[in-house]
Amino acid sequence: MSAAHEVQPRAQFALRSSPFYELRELQVEPVQDCLLISGAVSSFYYKQLAQEVVRSVCREIDVVNSIHVW
């Protein structure tokens, strides 16, 4: 099992626990040796915030932000 698979639950929990409702609906998936964040939010601020939330709990893993801003 890769490191990304091991930390994925922690990253998903961090988003689900966010006080910002839009971040709770995002998905985190392990892809090779990185974490992929996907979903949609209403602003670039939330897109960046989601990335930083995931990075804060998974500093040792690369994060790919594929969140769509609508």
N, C-alpha and C positions, 0 to 999 in steps of 0.2 A: 504494500500500500504506500502511495506517495505521500509526501508531507502535505501536499494540497488537499488530499482526501482526509487527512487527519484533522486539519484545521477548518475545513469547510463548515462543520456544524457550529463551531464557535463564531465564525463570520456570519452565518445565517442568523444565529441567535442575536448577535449584536444589532443587525438590521431590524429584526422582528421586535426588539426591545426599544427601538428608537422612539423618542417623543414625537417625531415627525411621521405622521401617518403614511405619507407617500413612500417612505423608505421601507416600511413594513411589508410592502407588496413585492419588493424586488427579490430576485433569485440569485443565489451564489452557487456556482458549479465548479468542481475541480476539472481542469482541462490540462492534461499533461502535468507540468510542474508549476502551474499558476492557478489563480482563482479568477473566474469570469463572472462579472456582475452584469445581470441583464434585467430588463423591464423598462418601464416608462415613468417619467416624472414630469412635472410642469415647469421646471426651471433648471438652468445650468448650475445654480447654487445647490439644489438638491442632488444633482448628478455628482458634483464634486464632494458634497458632504457624505454621500453614500460611500464613495471611494475612500475617504479618510476614515470613516467608521470601520470599514473592513481592514484597512491598513493598520489601524490602532490595535487590533487584536491578532493580526497575522503579519507582523513585521518581517518575518523571514521568508515570506512567499510573495512572488510578483502578482500584481493585481491588474487585470485587464477590464477596463470600464467600457462596456458596450450598451450602456443605458441610453435609451432614446428620450429626447426632450420633445414634448408635444406642445 
